[in-house]
Amino acid sequence: MAFSFAVSDVARRLGVPPRVISDLFYQRALDDGVCPVVCGRRVIPEAYVPEIEKVLRERNLLPTVRAAGSNSQ
């Protein structure tokens, strides 16, 4: 059985606001044929999450991760 997620699930997992991912679908940067809207919710197959992460990374939309122990303020 394949798992699927909502935009908010994927956004939480990747650390971005859901609107960022939704906007990428509206901009046609992500494939809405693979992730259709069903009953008002976009259904994202688990196998498509790495593609979303890749597009976010290419567009510098992922949050930066601070190194452990870093005290820069």
Protein Blocks (a to p, Z undefined) as FASTA:
>chain_A
ZZdddfklmmmmnopafklmmmmmmnopacfklmcceehiacddfklmmmmmmmmmmnop
accdddehiacZZ
